[in-house]
Amino acid sequence: LGRGTKITLHLKDDQLEYLEERTLKDLVKKHSEFIQYPISLWVTKEEEKEVTDDEAEKAEEKKEGEDDKPKVEEVDEEEEEKKAKKKKTKKVKETKESFDLLNKNKPIWTRNPKDVTKEMPLTKLSHSGMRSSQLSMMNTRRTYSLLEFRSIIFVPKRAPFDMFETKKKRNNIKLYVRRVFIMDNCEDLIPEWLNFVKGIVDSEDLPLNISREMLQQNKILKVIKKNLVKKCIEMFNEISENKEDYKKFYEAFSKNLKFGVHEDSQNRNKLAELLRFHSTKSGDEMTSFKDYITRMKESQKDIYFITGESKKAVENSPFLEGLKKRGYEVLFMTDPIDEYAMQQLKEVEGKKLKCVTKEGLDLDDEEEKKKFEDLKKEYEDLCTLVKETLGDKVEKVVISQRLANSPCILSTGEFGWSANMERIMKAQALRDNSMSTFMVSKKTMELNPHHAIVSELKAKATADKNDKTVKDLVHLLFDTALLTSGFTLDDPTNFAGRIHRMIKLGLSIDDSADPAAEVADDDLPPLEADGEEAESKMEEVD
């Protein structure tokens, strides 16, 4: 060598694979493809060449060369041209040895951010590992006193099918140090809710021989992570400027944004601006919190939302009747992760978020509150009777101010699980039953004093408190309220038996004329045990 250093490596017998050309090329491509110094590999190549088949002529020339006597021959130009045309060609393989430059590609993240756009052909981006079609992209370069790093981040158009798979590697961010690849599964570079973002981070300050233990304690990574999250949110806001693009993005990654609302307390309000929901006034389009607030009435103080299994289930919910009557808009939250996100997101732009299926809704003005107090006193006896009839099934029975067309509903405590959350938790395969004992919904039965069924029930209860028909109707109302409020029936057979009895009454069928009914009635438990029977049963249990 004229200049430089020559290093000779001796390989062990079990490591001879590193003598293979393909292995060396893959190794350089993975770790050192983008370093500024050229890396060349001495390779042997075979090339095909097309040559004339003049072996016979060479043989003749050799014979003529053996005879020293010169010979004089006449040459005919026409014949020579014919011979040249008749000469056959053949392909011959030639072996050549030369240096092959391996790191030809220049890293795109070292370019000026203005020169890198999302319209850039994917062939130029493929060397960065971004082979799938991209929706948006941003290139950043930041310097903080002594810290400098470059990054390029992408959002794919489609969500991977295993995005929330626990065994999957956490992120798609590749970490480079001075353009030398270090790792592609650094969990400290980006939070879990951004695991769909792909990209590259190239730091000038991290040491090349960094280990996982050093990474966990490195303050540089915390600064990089903070700025990556900031840039990702800026990129999402940029996408939201185009309605069609954001619709596709939201369909694919809305769960990640809601997961971020739950997990990331520092950026919670910024992420809330990116959320979209259907509502009672939005139709087929989705609306944001910002648009909702602009449509709020002057008398409206809070943002109202309802959670449920599907849009169809919540848009006809009895909980919306009073709000619709007053002209208030209600957001529909039908994704299971909405329940978790709303537990953390308490308010948006100073407006509190209120779940309409829970207690604590204050909808009446001063005049209506006075009328409501009078109704409370009027229906106090009926509420007491219903509570005694249902026992521990409900915590309390009150008169409702949110109903218009339905006779009753079951609301839950302000700080417990909603009916939808209870359904989600029951569906967990590995749930902890101990949690449900103190988080389970405490049900409050709300009666509509303006409904004909409740008014008639009050009249019958006033006439005879021990009327079995009243108690039977109370149980039937409770079961129907369970269904319309989003709960599941504890005893569907008993409920079906009561419905069948109502059908018979409607068809004027006598129970004595139906032998099947007697058997069914024997199987059904009594509606309410007498005082002595209840005491004897309690003694048996003791």
Secondary structure as the mmCIF struct_conf table of DSSP 4:
data_model
#
loop_
_struct_conf.conf_type_id
_struct_conf.id
_struct_conf.beg_label_comp_id
_struct_conf.beg_label_asym_id
_struct_conf.beg_label_seq_id
_struct_conf.end_label_comp_id
_struct_conf.end_label_asym_id
_struct_conf.end_label_seq_id
BEND BEND1 ARG A 3 GLY A 4
HELX_RH_3T_P HELX_RH_3T_P1 ASP A 13 LEU A 19
BEND BEND2 GLU A 20 GLU A 20
HELX_RH_AL_P HELX_RH_AL_P1 GLU A 21 HIS A 31
BEND BEND3 SER A 32 SER A 32
TURN_TY1_P TURN_TY1_P1 GLU A 33 PHE A 34
BEND BEND4 GLN A 36 TYR A 37
STRN STRN1 SER A 40 THR A 52
HELX_RH_AL_P HELX_RH_AL_P2 GLU A 55 GLU A 66
BEND BEND5 LYS A 69 LYS A 69
HELX_RH_AL_P HELX_RH_AL_P3 GLU A 77 LYS A 86
STRN STRN2 THR A 89 LEU A 101
HELX_LH_PP_P HELX_LH_PP_P1 ASN A 105 PRO A 107
HELX_RH_3T_P HELX_RH_3T_P2 ILE A 108 THR A 110
BEND BEND6 ARG A 111 ARG A 111
HELX_RH_3T_P HELX_RH_3T_P3 PRO A 113 ASP A 115
TURN_TY1_P TURN_TY1_P2 LYS A 118 GLU A 119
BEND BEND7 MET A 120 MET A 120
HELX_RH_AL_P HELX_RH_AL_P4 LEU A 122 LEU A 125
HELX_RH_3T_P HELX_RH_3T_P4 SER A 126 SER A 128
TURN_TY1_P TURN_TY1_P3 GLY A 129 GLY A 129
BEND BEND8 SER A 132 SER A 132
STRN STRN3 GLN A 134 TYR A 144
TURN_TY1_P TURN_TY1_P4 SER A 145 LEU A 146
STRN STRN4 LEU A 147 PRO A 156
BEND BEND9 LYS A 157 ARG A 158
TURN_TY1_P TURN_TY1_P5 PHE A 161 PHE A 164
TURN_TY1_P TURN_TY1_P6 THR A 166 LYS A 167
BEND BEND10 LYS A 168 LYS A 168
BEND BEND11 ARG A 170 ARG A 170
STRN STRN5 ASN A 172 VAL A 177
TURN_TY1_P TURN_TY1_P7 ARG A 178 ARG A 179
STRN STRN6 VAL A 180 MET A 183
BEND BEND12 ASP A 184 ASP A 184
TURN_TY1_P TURN_TY1_P8 GLU A 187 ASP A 188
BEND BEND13 LEU A 189 ILE A 190
HELX_RH_3T_P HELX_RH_3T_P5 GLU A 192 LEU A 194
TURN_TY1_P TURN_TY1_P9 ASN A 195 PHE A 196
STRN STRN7 LYS A 198 SER A 203
BEND BEND14 GLU A 204 LEU A 206
TURN_TY1_P TURN_TY1_P10 LEU A 208 ASN A 209
HELX_RH_AL_P HELX_RH_AL_P5 ARG A 212 GLN A 216
TURN_TY1_P TURN_TY1_P11 GLN A 217 GLN A 217
HELX_RH_AL_P HELX_RH_AL_P6 LYS A 219 SER A 240
TURN_TY1_P TURN_TY1_P12 GLU A 241 GLU A 241
BEND BEND15 ASN A 242 ASN A 242
HELX_RH_AL_P HELX_RH_AL_P7 LYS A 243 GLU A 263
BEND BEND16 SER A 265 SER A 265
TURN_TY1_P TURN_TY1_P13 GLN A 266 ASN A 267
HELX_RH_AL_P HELX_RH_AL_P8 ARG A 268 ALA A 272
TURN_TY1_P TURN_TY1_P14 GLU A 273 LEU A 274
STRN STRN8 PHE A 277 PHE A 277
STRN STRN9 HIS A 278 SER A 279
TURN_TY1_P TURN_TY1_P15 THR A 280 ASP A 284
BEND BEND17 GLU A 285 GLU A 285
STRN STRN10 THR A 287 THR A 287
HELX_RH_AL_P HELX_RH_AL_P9 PHE A 289 THR A 294
TURN_TY1_P TURN_TY1_P16 ARG A 295 ARG A 295
TURN_TY1_P TURN_TY1_P17 GLU A 298 SER A 299
BEND BEND18 ASP A 302 ASP A 302
STRN STRN11 ILE A 303 THR A 307
BEND BEND19 GLU A 309 GLU A 309
HELX_RH_AL_P HELX_RH_AL_P10 LYS A 311 GLU A 315
TURN_TY1_P TURN_TY1_P18 ASN A 316 ASN A 316
HELX_RH_3T_P HELX_RH_3T_P6 PRO A 318 LEU A 320
HELX_RH_AL_P HELX_RH_AL_P11 GLU A 321 ARG A 326
TURN_TY1_P TURN_TY1_P19 GLY A 327 GLY A 327
STRN STRN12 VAL A 330 MET A 333
BEND BEND20 ASP A 335 ASP A 335
HELX_RH_AL_P HELX_RH_AL_P12 PRO A 336 GLN A 344
STRN STRN13 GLU A 347 VAL A 348
TURN_TY1_P TURN_TY1_P20 GLU A 349 GLY A 350
STRN STRN14 LYS A 351 CYS A 355
TURN_TY1_P TURN_TY1_P21 VAL A 356 THR A 357
STRN STRN15 LYS A 358 LYS A 358
BEND BEND21 GLU A 359 GLU A 359
HELX_RH_AL_P HELX_RH_AL_P13 GLU A 366 GLU A 378
TURN_TY1_P TURN_TY1_P22 TYR A 379 TYR A 379
HELX_RH_AL_P HELX_RH_AL_P14 GLU A 380 LEU A 390
HELX_RH_3T_P HELX_RH_3T_P7 GLY A 391 LYS A 393
BEND BEND22 GLU A 395 GLU A 395
STRN STRN16 LYS A 396 ILE A 399
BEND BEND23 GLN A 401 ARG A 402
BEND BEND24 ALA A 404 ASN A 405
BEND BEND25 PRO A 407 PRO A 407
STRN STRN17 CYS A 408 SER A 411
STRN STRN18 THR A 412 THR A 412
TURN_TY1_P TURN_TY1_P23 GLU A 414 PHE A 415
BEND BEND26 GLY A 416 GLY A 416
HELX_RH_AL_P HELX_RH_AL_P15 ALA A 419 LYS A 426
TURN_TY1_P TURN_TY1_P24 ALA A 427 ALA A 427
TURN_TY1_P TURN_TY1_P25 ALA A 429 LEU A 430
HELX_RH_AL_P HELX_RH_AL_P16 ASN A 433 MET A 439
BEND BEND27 VAL A 440 VAL A 440
STRN STRN19 THR A 444 LEU A 447
TURN_TY1_P TURN_TY1_P26 PRO A 449 HIS A 450
BEND BEND28 HIS A 451 HIS A 451
HELX_RH_AL_P HELX_RH_AL_P17 ALA A 452 ALA A 463
TURN_TY1_P TURN_TY1_P27 LYS A 465 ASN A 466
HELX_RH_AL_P HELX_RH_AL_P18 LYS A 468 THR A 484
TURN_TY1_P TURN_TY1_P28 SER A 485 GLY A 486
BEND BEND29 ASP A 490 ASP A 490
HELX_RH_AL_P HELX_RH_AL_P19 PRO A 492 LEU A 507
TURN_TY1_P TURN_TY1_P29 SER A 508 SER A 508
HELX_RH_3T_P HELX_RH_3T_P8 ASP A 511 ALA A 513
HELX_RH_AL_P HELX_RH_AL_P20 PRO A 515 ASP A 523
BEND BEND30 LEU A 524 LEU A 524
HELX_LH_PP_P HELX_LH_PP_P2 PRO A 525 PRO A 526
BEND BEND31 LEU A 527 GLU A 528
HELX_RH_AL_P HELX_RH_AL_P21 GLY A 531 VAL A 541
#
